[in-house]
């Protein structure tokens, strides 16, 4: 079952579940609308990978919204922060399982070996090989940090 099919099925079940979560229905509708807008823009149906990219982008938007709230305002805006976190939890159900730190470490080491990287100047080549492998499974910032650490260690 594709992501689009899962979203449609979940939207239908959320609509039928009168007592259920209106938030889930709202988030699924938002995700489907984003997919439909992207398909209209590209003038073709999205591939499974493009759909996954779009859902990852939606997750990142919510994380950025949480991160953008200044520390001083966090107490006053707690309901907003809770809503963003709940929406992220709903979206997580449609993303692949995240990699454990050990798995991520292994994938990074494999990519470095595959590229033959020997110094931090090879960062771009490593990242171009690595990012498609971890898409939706790991945060780009943590992947970038780990690659920098490993490449810096090779240089010494």
N, C-alpha and C positions, 0 to 999 in steps of 0.2 A: 504494500500500500504506500503510495507516495505521500509526501508531506501535505500536498494540496488536498488529497483525498482524506487524510486524517483530520485536517482542519475542517473540511466540510462535514464529515461525520460527527465530529465533536460539536460543531456549531448546531447541527440538527438535534443532537441529544441534549445540548444545553437549552435549546428552545423548548423542547418537550418537557424538560424538568422545571416545572413552574416554581418549585420550592428551592431549586438549586441556585447556584451562584450566578448572579447577573454579571459579576466581574469577569468570570470565565467567558461568558457569551460576548461581552464587550471586547475582551482581548483577542479572542478568536476572530471576531468580525474585523477588528483592526488589522490583524495579520493578513486576513484574506483580502482586505481592501488594499493593503500595501502591495501584495502580490499582483492583484489585478491592475493596479496603477503602473507597476513596473512592466507588466505584459503589454499594456496599452502603449507605454513609452517605447518599448523595444519592438512593438508590432509583431510579436510572436510569443508563444507560450514559454515560460521560464523552465529551464532545466532543473533537475533536483538540486544540483549544486548551487545554482543561482537562488533558488528558493531558500536553501539553507543559509546562504549569505545574507539574504534579506532578514531572516529571523534573527541571525546573529547581530545584525545592525540594529534591530528593534531592541534587543537585549542591551546593547551598548548605549543606546539612547537613554534607556531607563537608568543604567548605571551612571551615566554622565549627569543626569538630572539629580540623582542622589548626591553625587560628588560635588555638584555645583552649589549646594546649599551650604552657606557659611556655618561654621561651628556655632556661632552666637545665635543663629536662627533655628538650629535643629530642634529645640524644644517646642517652639511655636509652630513649626512646620511638620510635626511628627506624623500627622494624618497623611500628609502628602508623601512623606518618606515611606510610610507603611504601605500605601497604595502602590507605589513604584516597586517595592519589594514583592508584594503579592503578584503583581503583573509579571515580574521576572520569574517567579516560581511557576506560573502557568506556562510561560514561554519555554522554560527549561524542559518541559515534558516533550517538546518537539525537537530538541537538539540532541545530538549524540552524547553519550556518557562522557564526562570529562576524563582526561588522562590523569592518572596518579602521578605524583612527582617522580617516581621511579621509571614509569613508562615514558614520561616526557624526557627525562634524562637520557634514556636509551634511544629514543627517536632522534634527539639532538646529536648524540654521539654518532649514530648511523649516518646522519646527514653530513656531519663534518668529515667523516671518513670517506663518504661517497664523493664529495666535492674535492677532497684532498686539501682542505683548508689547513694553513699553517700559522696564520697570524690574524689579528683583528681586521686587516684590510680585506680579508675574504668574507667578511660579514654578509655582504649583499648576496653573494653566490650561495652561501649556506641558507640564508633566509628565503631565497627564491625557491630552493628545493624543499625546505622544511615547512613553510606555511601551508601549502596545499595538503600536506599530510596531517596537520593538526587543526585544520579549519573547523571551527565549531567545538573543538575538543579541548582547546587551551587558549588562554588569554594571550594576545599578541605581545603585551608588555612583559609578561613573565617569560615568554619564549625568547624575546629579544634580550632580556637580562641574562638568562641562562646561556645563550649563545655567546654573549660578550664575555661572561665569566670563563667559559670553556676555551674560547679563542685566546683570551689573555693568558690563561694557564699554559697554552701551547707555546707561547712566545718566550716564556722564561727559560 
